[in-house]
Amino acid sequence: MRIALIAHDKKKQDMVKLVEEYKQILSGHELLATGTTGNLIKERTGLPVKCYMSGPLGGDQQIGGEIAKGEVGLVIFLRDPLTPQPHEPDISALIRICDVHSIPIATNLGTARTLLKALS
């Protein structure tokens, strides 16, 4: 399965820790991510990650395109709900495209852990 990993700036370290925690499960899947998040994951975990542009530069939309083509089976998008995001329309569009195509999306650590445990 192709799994998309996206995290807002204040959630990037949480994403890295999550990937480290579930590295054994995630290593059996193809990972893709927005630029900065993907590069941090690669650096810290050694897992291969296909990186797209950073979110504000269009990475969210690139991953949305992959979802629309049926190329993504799960999205983990650790959002920072307390910090205004200048590219909020892109974020909303990504969540909407997941809903349109019935792709599971986790936007917090609790849901992300539940979905990853289901993969084991």
C-alpha positions in Angstrom: 0.0 0.0 0.0 1.1 3.6 -0.7 0.9 5.7 2.5 1.1 9.5 2.4 2.7 11.2 5.4 2.2 14.9 5.9 2.8 17.1 9.0 2.6 20.8 9.8 5.7 22.4 11.2 4.8 22.0 14.8 3.9 18.3 14.2 6.9 17.1 12.2 8.7 15.7 15.3 5.5 13.9 16.3 5.5 12.4 12.8 9.1 11.2 13.0 8.4 9.6 16.4 5.3 7.9 15.0 7.2 6.5 12.0 10.0 5.3 14.4 7.4 3.7 16.6 5.7 1.9 13.6 8.8 1.4 11.5 8.4 -2.3 11.2 4.9 -2.0 9.9 5.7 1.0 7.6 8.7 -0.7 6.1 6.4 -3.0 4.3 4.7 -0.2 2.5 5.6 2.5 0.0 5.8 5.9 1.7 5.3 9.2 0.1 5.4 12.6 1.8 5.5 16.3 1.4 9.1 17.6 1.1 10.3 18.6 4.5 8.4 15.9 6.3 9.6 13.2 4.0 13.3 14.3 4.2 13.1 14.3 8.0 11.6 10.8 8.0 14.3 9.5 5.6 17.1 11.1 7.7 15.8 9.9 11.1 14.5 6.4 10.2 16.4 5.3 7.1 13.1 4.4 5.4 12.7 5.2 1.7 10.3 8.0 1.1 9.2 9.5 -2.2 9.1 13.2 -1.5 6.9 15.7 -3.3 7.1 19.5 -2.9 6.6 21.0 0.6 2.9 21.6 1.4 2.8 25.3 1.0 4.5 25.0 -2.4 2.0 22.5 -3.8 2.9 19.2 -2.1 -0.5 18.7 -0.6 -2.0 19.1 -4.1 0.5 16.7 -5.6 -0.5 14.1 -3.0 -4.2 14.9 -3.6 -3.6 14.1 -7.3 -2.2 10.7 -6.4 -5.2 10.1 -4.2 -7.6 11.1 -7.1 -5.8 8.6 -9.4 -6.3 5.8 -6.8 -2.6 5.6 -6.0 -2.8 6.1 -2.2 -4.5 3.8 0.3 -3.9 5.7 3.5 -3.1 9.3 4.6 -1.6 10.4 7.9 -1.8 14.2 8.1 -0.7 15.5 11.5 -2.3 18.9 11.5 -1.6 21.8 13.9 -5.2 22.9 14.7 -4.0 25.8 16.8 -1.8 27.7 14.3 -3.5 29.4 11.3 -2.2 27.9 8.0 -1.9 30.2 5.0 -2.5 27.3 2.6 -5.7 26.2 4.4 -7.6 25.8 1.1 -5.1 23.2 0.0 -5.4 21.3 3.3 -9.2 21.3 3.0 -9.0 20.1 -0.6 -6.8 17.2 0.5 -9.2 16.1 3.2 -12.1 16.5 0.8 -10.4 14.3 -1.9 -9.8 11.6 0.8 -13.5 11.8 1.6 -14.6 11.7 -2.1 -12.4 8.6 -2.7 -13.1 6.9 0.7 -9.4 7.0 1.7 -8.8 6.7 5.4 -7.1 9.8 6.8 -5.7 10.4 10.3 -5.3 14.0 11.3 -4.0 13.3 14.9 -1.7 10.8 16.6 -4.6 8.7 18.2 -6.2 8.0 14.8 -2.9 7.5 13.1 -1.9 4.8 15.7 -5.3 3.1 15.3 -4.9 2.9 11.5 -1.3 1.7 11.7 -2.2 -1.0 14.2 -4.9 -2.2 11.8 -2.2 -2.7 9.1 -0.2 -5.2 11.3 
